[in-house]
Amino acid sequence: INAEYGEFQTFQHYFKRINLSTGMLGFEFKVPEMDFEGQKMAEILQYVILGVFGIAGFIWGYLCESFEQTFYVVSVGSLIASLVVLPPWPYFRKNPLPFHSSTVTVKPSKKVVQTKKKKN
């Protein structure tokens, strides 16, 4: 980056300097994450919702003889699937992984290196 940006040589240096976990008001905002079982359930829900709306859209569009109606029904299904699956709702976070505490410290072991003496 140009010299006009001062001491920040790369974007990584710039972002390391900014604390992104605290906002302007001084409180920390952490987005909750889905667990593995929640991700599996979200994927299944997505397929079911999109499948149901896809079939319903095809039937509705066939009855109306309009591809536009099919597109509208499938678009509504995509919007509903996004609202159901994308946010980390509490029912996607029922099985958190148990993490071990970080209080255990491992001391590095000293290795003894043996050297062989050369015979002349």
N, C-alpha and C positions, 0 to 999 in steps of 0.2 A: 504494500500500500504506500502511497505517496508520503513524502515527508510532512505534508500539511496536516496529517492526522497526529503528529507529535510522536509520543513514545509508543503507541500501539503499532506494532509491526504487522500483526496478522489479526484476523477476526477472533482466533482462539484467545490471544492475549487480551483482547477487549472484553470478551465474555467471561474470562476468568476473573477479571477485575470487578465485574458487576455481580452482586449477589442476587440471583434470580429467584431464590426461595422466599425472600421477604419483599413485601410490597412497599408502597410509599407510606402506608399508615403504620408500618412496623409489625404487622402480624404475618405469620407464615401460612401460606395456602398450599395444601397438598391435595392433589387429585387422587381419590381412592382408585385402586386398580382391581380388575377382575382376577379371580383365581382360575386355575386350569379347568375346574368343573364348570365354572361360570362361562368360560370361553366356549366350552363344548356345547353348553345349553344355548348360548347366544347364536352359535353357528347353526344348530338345528332349528331354532326359532326363525332365523333368517330364511333358511331354505323352505320351511313350511309356509311362512307368510308370503314369500315371493311366489311359491308354487300355487298356493290357493288363489292369489290375486291374478296370476298369469292365466290360470285355467278359467277363472271367472271373467277376466277381461277378454279372452278369446271367445268364450260363449256369448258374452254381451255384444262384442263387436260383430260376431257372425249373425246374431239376431237382428242387430241394427244395420247390418251391411255397411259398417263404417270402421275403418282402421283407426280413425281418430278416437273413437270411443274405447277401443282396445288400449290405445296408448294412454288415455286418461285413467283407466282403471288400473293398469300396471304402474303408472306413475304414483297414484295414491298408495298402492301397495308398497312401492319402494320408499315412500315417505314414512309410512307407518312402520315398516321394518327398520328404517333408520332410527326412528324415535324409540323403538322398543329395544334395539340391540346396541346402538352406539354408546349411550351413557352408561356408566358403571352403576346400575341400579343395585340396591341392597340384595336382591335375590340372586345376583351374579357373584356375590362376595360371601357366600355362606360357608365355604370350605377353605379358609386361609391356610397357607403352608406354615407349619411350625418351624421357626428359625431358631438356631442355637444362639445362646448368649455369646457375646464377644469378650467375656471376662477372662477366658482361658488364653494365656500367653504361651507361646512355644519358644523355648530357648534354643538357639542354634547349637548344634553339637560340634565339638571340635574334632576334626579329623586329623589323624596322625599319618603323615606321609613318610613311608620308608623308602630310603634310597639304597640301591645296591652299589657296592664299591667295585670298581673295575680292578681286575687282576692284570698285572703286566706280564 
